[in-house]
Amino acid sequence: MKSPGSAAAITSTLCPPASQSTCSISSLNLYSTSVTGSHKIKSQQSERIQYELVDISQDNALRDEMRVLAGNPKAAPHQIVNGDQYCGDFELFTEAVEQNTMQEFLKLA
């Protein structure tokens, strides 16, 4: 079972495997870490959003970049950024999914 704050839970919502349409967003980044998360992609949603997984455990500069973009020197994974626009953390992402406002949260609408 995926923990609610895991990279797998986020990727499940962003990238369902059985999708017909693809929304290609080359600058959408999910800052995460491979140390604690599974990167398998599973979901029930009908839309697929492409993103780049940025593993901050691979380079401290990536962690620093994530924190600058989040505007918080103590920010921890998982943080979502679209280009240079900070979208939010996992808690805000979960709220957007529950409220059916994910497109707005990801700054796609």
Backbone bond lengths (Angstrom), bond angles and torsions (degrees), N, CA, C in turn:
res aa  C-N    CA-C-N  psi(-1)  N-CA   C-N-CA  omega(-1)  CA-C   N-CA-C  phi
1 M - - - 1.449 - - 1.519 109.23 -
2 K 1.322 116.38 138.85 1.452 121.47 -179.69 1.518 109.63 -81.82
3 S 1.331 116.48 136.71 1.450 118.88 173.78 1.519 107.69 -76.19
4 P 1.349 117.67 148.71 1.456 121.10 -174.14 1.521 114.34 -56.66
5 G 1.321 119.10 -30.82 1.458 121.32 -177.66 1.509 113.51 -97.60
6 S 1.316 117.60 12.68 1.458 120.04 -175.55 1.513 112.32 -80.59
7 A 1.328 116.22 156.55 1.460 121.33 175.46 1.515 109.43 -60.10
8 A 1.317 117.41 -35.31 1.464 120.82 179.89 1.521 110.54 -63.33
9 A 1.325 117.59 -39.19 1.465 120.27 179.27 1.518 110.93 -65.36
10 I 1.317 117.41 -40.35 1.461 121.06 178.66 1.517 110.15 -68.70
11 T 1.328 117.31 -46.65 1.456 119.31 -178.83 1.514 110.90 -65.67
12 S 1.320 117.66 -30.46 1.458 120.60 176.68 1.517 110.88 -60.56
13 T 1.308 116.44 -41.13 1.450 120.56 -178.87 1.519 111.29 -75.43
14 L 1.315 117.35 -38.04 1.462 120.70 -178.14 1.517 113.22 -76.29
15 C 1.329 118.38 -35.97 1.459 121.14 -168.80 1.515 113.80 -132.98
16 P 1.310 118.50 79.80 1.460 118.87 174.96 1.517 110.69 -70.26
17 P 1.333 118.71 144.60 1.456 121.84 -174.60 1.524 114.65 -74.29
18 A 1.313 118.07 -31.09 1.462 120.62 -172.93 1.517 111.30 -99.23
19 S 1.297 116.63 49.42 1.450 121.03 -175.52 1.511 112.05 -94.74
20 Q 1.314 116.47 142.40 1.456 122.10 176.52 1.525 110.31 -90.90
21 S 1.333 117.36 -39.75 1.457 120.33 -176.88 1.520 109.82 -107.28
22 T 1.315 115.14 152.69 1.462 120.72 -179.94 1.515 108.93 -128.64
23 C 1.310 115.84 129.62 1.454 121.80 173.73 1.516 105.84 -101.73
24 S 1.299 117.73 105.54 1.461 121.78 -174.14 1.521 110.31 -86.68
25 I 1.308 116.13 109.57 1.454 122.52 177.92 1.517 106.52 -120.30
26 S 1.323 116.92 102.70 1.454 119.98 -172.87 1.523 112.84 -75.77
27 S 1.334 118.13 -16.76 1.451 118.72 -175.72 1.523 113.76 -106.72
28 L 1.316 118.28 8.13 1.455 120.76 178.33 1.523 108.20 -81.72
29 N 1.331 116.89 120.26 1.456 122.03 -177.40 1.512 110.59 -121.06
30 L 1.312 115.98 139.14 1.455 123.42 172.56 1.512 106.37 -112.21
31 Y 1.321 117.12 113.06 1.460 121.64 177.99 1.515 107.33 -85.37
32 S 1.317 115.71 122.87 1.450 121.91 -174.57 1.520 109.07 -144.77
33 T 1.313 115.88 -167.99 1.453 121.29 174.29 1.512 109.24 -145.32
34 S 1.320 116.60 137.32 1.457 120.47 -179.58 1.523 111.64 -79.39
35 V 1.301 116.68 -7.75 1.455 120.33 -177.79 1.529 111.03 -66.71
36 T 1.327 118.53 -35.97 1.463 120.10 -175.34 1.520 114.87 -118.74
37 G 1.312 119.85 -7.83 1.455 119.83 -172.20 1.509 115.56 -116.64
38 S 1.299 116.02 152.49 1.448 123.44 171.62 1.515 107.71 -93.19
39 H 1.339 117.44 144.29 1.454 120.21 -176.70 1.526 112.53 -110.58
40 K 1.337 117.67 22.62 1.465 120.63 177.22 1.511 109.02 -73.07
41 I 1.303 115.28 141.52 1.458 120.91 -176.14 1.518 109.63 -107.05
42 K 1.352 115.91 116.97 1.462 122.49 178.28 1.512 107.63 -145.41
43 S 1.338 117.03 144.03 1.460 118.42 176.73 1.508 111.97 -168.61
44 Q 1.296 115.02 168.69 1.448 122.81 177.91 1.524 111.73 -106.97
45 Q 1.319 119.11 -5.58 1.454 120.96 -175.43 1.515 111.95 -80.19
46 S 1.327 116.34 161.01 1.461 121.12 -174.32 1.519 113.46 -97.68
47 E 1.306 119.24 -5.37 1.455 121.51 -178.26 1.531 110.18 -112.68
48 R 1.319 115.72 140.42 1.465 121.08 179.33 1.517 109.09 -112.08
49 I 1.309 116.47 128.10 1.455 121.92 178.11 1.515 107.43 -119.07
50 Q 1.308 115.95 121.81 1.460 119.80 -179.81 1.525 109.49 -81.98
51 Y 1.322 114.51 144.65 1.452 120.42 -179.94 1.525 108.42 -153.67
52 E 1.315 115.13 168.12 1.459 121.19 175.72 1.520 108.25 -108.01
53 L 1.324 116.57 129.52 1.453 121.56 175.90 1.519 107.53 -87.10
54 V 1.310 117.64 121.22 1.459 123.26 -179.51 1.529 107.30 -105.79
55 D 1.323 116.37 110.04 1.465 122.15 -176.74 1.524 109.31 -88.66
56 I 1.323 116.13 102.73 1.463 119.88 -176.18 1.525 113.11 -72.07
57 S 1.324 117.42 -11.69 1.467 118.95 178.47 1.525 111.23 -74.63
58 Q 1.318 117.04 -11.35 1.459 121.34 -177.98 1.528 113.14 -85.81
59 D 1.348 116.89 -20.49 1.467 119.34 -174.52 1.531 108.75 -162.18
60 N 1.323 117.01 126.43 1.465 120.56 179.27 1.521 112.09 -62.26
61 A 1.322 117.70 -27.46 1.469 120.86 178.60 1.533 110.11 -63.50
62 L 1.322 117.32 -33.79 1.462 121.07 178.05 1.528 110.54 -68.33
63 R 1.315 116.24 -38.65 1.471 120.56 176.49 1.525 109.89 -63.20
64 D 1.329 116.01 -43.89 1.461 120.55 179.29 1.525 111.03 -63.89
65 E 1.330 116.77 -41.05 1.468 121.64 177.50 1.531 110.53 -60.80
66 M 1.328 116.25 -45.28 1.460 121.22 178.75 1.523 110.02 -58.05
67 R 1.311 117.32 -44.46 1.460 121.48 -177.43 1.525 112.06 -67.60
68 V 1.333 116.66 -37.15 1.466 120.19 176.09 1.527 110.06 -64.36
69 L 1.327 116.38 -47.32 1.465 120.49 -179.44 1.528 111.67 -63.19
70 A 1.327 116.89 -35.52 1.466 121.14 179.32 1.527 111.73 -77.51
71 G 1.338 116.64 -16.02 1.460 119.98 -178.26 1.511 112.55 71.18
72 N 1.341 115.92 27.26 1.457 121.05 -177.15 1.525 108.51 -143.62
73 P 1.332 118.03 112.20 1.467 120.63 -177.40 1.530 114.12 -65.45
74 K 1.330 117.46 -9.36 1.463 121.01 178.78 1.526 112.46 -115.78
75 A 1.335 117.80 11.97 1.465 121.12 -178.86 1.523 110.64 -57.96
76 A 1.320 115.42 140.20 1.462 122.59 178.58 1.526 108.45 -119.37
77 P 1.328 117.03 158.37 1.463 119.15 177.36 1.533 108.84 -59.35
78 H 1.215 117.40 145.59 1.452 133.92 16.16 1.514 109.27 -109.50
79 Q 1.338 116.73 128.66 1.452 123.22 178.70 1.519 107.90 -121.09
80 I 1.324 117.15 141.62 1.459 121.50 -177.84 1.522 108.67 -118.14
81 V 1.353 114.56 131.32 1.456 122.21 -176.66 1.516 108.38 -133.25
82 N 1.322 116.99 138.56 1.464 121.74 173.80 1.519 106.58 -115.14
83 G 1.340 116.52 105.96 1.465 120.65 -174.59 1.509 108.90 65.29
84 D 1.329 116.35 -120.05 1.465 119.61 176.82 1.529 111.09 -106.54
85 Q 1.338 116.45 13.25 1.463 121.26 179.10 1.524 110.57 -100.16
86 Y 1.303 116.25 119.73 1.460 121.69 177.52 1.518 109.09 -72.55
87 C 1.319 117.20 127.62 1.466 121.83 179.34 1.522 111.15 -94.13
88 G 1.335 117.07 -46.30 1.456 120.21 -179.93 1.508 112.08 151.94
89 D 1.327 114.89 -175.85 1.458 121.31 179.80 1.526 109.60 -99.00
90 F 1.329 116.42 -172.77 1.459 120.08 -176.66 1.527 112.33 -64.14
91 E 1.312 117.30 -37.80 1.463 120.14 -179.73 1.530 110.77 -61.58
92 L 1.327 117.05 -45.47 1.463 120.60 178.38 1.526 111.24 -67.02
93 F 1.337 116.34 -35.72 1.463 121.20 176.91 1.530 109.87 -61.67
94 T 1.328 116.84 -46.29 1.459 121.85 179.73 1.527 110.78 -59.97
95 E 1.324 116.50 -43.01 1.461 120.41 177.92 1.528 110.63 -61.31
96 A 1.335 117.36 -42.24 1.469 121.39 179.91 1.524 110.91 -62.92
97 V 1.330 116.61 -40.47 1.465 120.08 178.17 1.521 109.98 -64.24
98 E 1.328 117.07 -46.58 1.463 121.66 -179.27 1.527 112.06 -63.04
99 Q 1.335 116.84 -33.67 1.461 121.40 -177.99 1.527 112.28 -93.12
100 N 1.344 115.27 4.75 1.464 121.03 -179.80 1.532 112.08 57.73
101 T 1.348 116.36 40.51 1.461 121.96 179.15 1.530 110.71 -123.15
102 M 1.330 116.76 29.25 1.458 120.44 -176.18 1.523 112.18 -61.36
103 Q 1.332 118.95 -40.83 1.471 121.77 179.74 1.529 110.75 -58.00
104 E 1.327 116.42 -43.25 1.457 120.31 178.84 1.532 110.59 -68.65
105 F 1.333 116.25 -43.31 1.460 120.30 179.17 1.523 111.08 -57.58
106 L 1.326 116.41 -43.46 1.472 120.98 -178.51 1.529 112.45 -80.40
107 K 1.320 116.38 1.86 1.464 123.04 179.73 1.522 111.60 60.36
108 L 1.338 114.45 41.66 1.463 121.91 178.63 1.523 111.20 -103.63
109 A 1.334 117.00 -15.91 1.472 120.43 -177.10 1.506 110.83 -101.06
